[in-house]
Amino acid sequence: MSTFRKYMYLCMMIGLVCLTGLQIVDAKDAKEVEKAQSGSGKLVYVIPIEKEVERGLEAFLKRTTEEAEEAFADHIIFEIDTPGGRVDSAKQIAKILQNLNIPTTAYITNDALSAGSYIALNTDEIYMSPQATMGASGVIDEKGNAADKKAQSAWIAAMRSAAESKDRDPKYATAMADPSMDLPEYGAPKGEYLTLDAKLALKVKYSEGIIKHRTELLEELNLQDAEIVESETTIAEEVARFLTNPIVVPILLSIASLGFIVELYSPGFGIPGSMALVSLILFFYAHIVAGLAGMEAILLLILGIILIVIEFFIPGGIVGAFGVASIVGSLFMSGYSLANMALSVSIAIVVAAIVGFIMYKYVGLNKGLFKHIVLSDRTMTEQGYISSDDKSSLLGQVGKTLTALRPAGTAIFDQDRVDVVSEGRFVEKDCLIKVVQVEGVRVVVREVTDQEEE
């Protein structure tokens, strides 16, 4: 074989090897691309946002998003179905979502109303089921009335800011919270809040698509082969969410105050006191789980209980008053806000006062349970009981002063020494006197004149 042929043969072999290598690399890259497109090897957290928006939900989302970050999750899907709730809790949840370094998607399965729409606007992408709605985000106070202008202005600004943070047109977010906007073409003429259904949300680019179920959503996000972690609330979190509800809190405090009022009339420690104690334990347990009550509130509660116990041994009222103030202070430190807790405490006091009055007035202290609680026996004069010596028999008697009366002093009547008082005049010692008035233990005398003595 000539040198030229050897050289050509070598080149052909090298080219063949290179071509085979390229095909292997291309096939490997294709598999990697296919794997990436299906989400294989990725981790996705699915976190529900359900029921009312309150501090218990905030605590749940804080825990689950932290778990997702610690697990280096590649995506978080929030499945939303909520009628809304507290504005302050929604804003705290928005902070959690905005600070995440993980791509987020809101999947509205049914409703994302009021605070729920605000939460959805703080996610990177929004998908909706065919029957889903979002909007109607007007802010109201605890009584169900429209909030003051200051609160409304702040909420409208928050809605607009949430939309702008994710490159959405802020006009529609504003219309969800501001009834002065006029969007009749979207079913929200002036005076009404904007609510978007799935088609309208897609039209105004507030939604990336209409999805029937989660499987379809995962395919849309190219995550169908990803590992799915479904987050669920723990029993403790469910209990906390229920007990921190603004309606449940005053009920708990009312039971506690009623129990303590009845327990004051009860010998020992019985059922009323146990009910009151359990109510307080449930209140603080729920607020600790929800992240509202800290150790300082618990220490203040314990201090208050200790001071009230001390009051039983050191009468006077001052120590007990400080104890009650400490317990009330611990309640305020554990609440959503001072205004909310002030309302709950006021309701509890009013309810306790009304029920206590009804029980005293109509049930009576000698019927049912109360006949075993309050001592009803009395020592009356008609029954032969006398609280002091009866001196009415001295009326009209004549005696002699043992001491000068200035105007009080001592006199003797039939060898009995009696404390007496003159009608106001000075009476010397060893003078004759006559009893002219008896009022209980007070004996009033008058000096006997010479004429009366004769």
C-alpha positions, 0 to 999 in steps of 0.5 A, a space after each residue: 500500500 502506497 503512502 498516499 493510500 495509507 494517509 487517505 485510509 487514516 483520514 477516512 477512519 478518523 472521519 468515521 469515528 468523529 461522525 459516530 461520536 457526533 451522533 452519540 452526542 446528538 442523541 444524548 443532547 436530545 434525551 436531555 432536552 426531552 427530559 428537561 421538557 418533561 420536567 423529569 428530575 425536577 421537584 414541584 411543591 403544590 400548596 393549597 390556599 383555601 378557606 378564609 385568608 387569616 393569620 393561620 393561613 399566613 403561618 401555614 404558607 410561611 412554613 411550607 414555602 420555607 420547606 420548598 426552599 430548603 428542598 431546592 424545589 424547582 417550582 411552586 404551584 398555589 391552588 387557590 379557592 378562597 372568598 378572601 379575608 383579612 387585608 393584613 394577612 394578605 399583605 404578609 402573604 404577599 411579602 412571602 411570595 415576593 421574596 421567593 426565589 422559586 418560580 410560582 404559579 397560581 392555579 385558581 380552581 374555583 374563586 380567588 376573591 377579595 384578598 385571594 385575588 391580591 395573593 394570586 396577583 403576587 405570583 409569576 403566572 396565573 391559570 384558571 379552571 373554566 368555572 373560576 373567578 377572581 376580583 371583587 376585592 373591595 375592602 370592608 371593616 369588621 362590621 361589613 361596611 366599606 372601610 374608610 377612605 384611607 384604608 381603601 386608598 392603601 388597598 387600591 395601591 397595594 392591588 395596583 402594585 401587585 399587578 405591576 410587579 408581575 408586568 400585568 396591566 394595573 387598570 384591572 387590578 384597580 377596578 377590582 378594588 375601586 368601584 369608581 372605575 368604569 369598565 362596562 365592557 367587562 361587566 363592571 360599570 361605575 359603582 361596581 367592583 370588577 370580577 373576571 371569569 376565566 375567559 375575561 382574565 385570559 383576554 386581559 392577560 391576567 391569566 396564561 390559560 384555562 386549565 381543567 385539572 392539575 395534570 393538564 397544568 403540569 403538562 402546560 408547565 412542562 413538569 408532567 414527569 416532575 416529582 410532586 410534593 403536596 403540602 397539607 395543613 397539620 391538625 395543629 394548624 387546622 385547629 389554630 386557623 379555626 380558633 384564631 377566626 375573628 368570630 371564635 376569639 370573642 366566644 372563647 374569651 366570653 366563656 373564660 370570663 363567664 367561667 371565672 365569674 361563676 367560679 368566684 361563688 363556687 367552693 373550691 375549683 369546679 367545672 366553671 373554672 375548668 371551662 375558663 381555664 380550657 378556653 384561655 389555653 385554647 386561645 393562647 395555643 392557637 395564637 402560638 401556632 399561628 405565630 401571633 403570641 410569643 413568650 412575652 405574652 405567655 409570661 405575662 399571662 402566668 404573672 397575672 394568674 400568680 397575682 390573682 392567686 396571691 390576692 386570695 391570701 393578701 386581701 385588698 384588691 390591688 394585687 388582684 387588679 394588677 393580675 387582671 391587668 396582666 392577663 388582659 395585657 397578654 391578650 392584647 399582645 396575642 391578637 391580630 391588632 389592638 383594635 381587633 382584640 379590644 373589640 373581642 375583649 369588650 364583647 366578652 365583658 358585655 356578654 359576661 355582664 348580661 348573662 351574669 345579670 340574667 342568672 342573678 335576676 331570673 335564675 336566682 341564687 337559691 335555685 339549681 346550681 346556685 343553691 350550692 354556690 351562695 350561702 343564703 341563710 341569715 341570722 334575723 332578730 325574729 329568729 332570736 338572733 341579736 347582734 348586740 345587747 338590747 338596752 331599750 329597757 333602760 328607757 325612763 330609768 334614773 341613775 347616777 353618773 360615775 364620771 363627768 359627761 363631756 358629753 359622753 361618760 359612764 353611769 350606773 343603773 341598778 348596779 349596772 355600768 352603762 356608757 351614756 351620752 348627754 343631750 349635749 350639756 356638761 354633767 358633773 360626776 355623782 349627779 342624778 340622770 334619767 334615760 330619755 332615748 335609746 338608739 341601739 347601743 346609744 343611751 341618751 341621758 338628761 340631768 335630773 332637776 331639783 324639781 324632778 328629784 323632789 
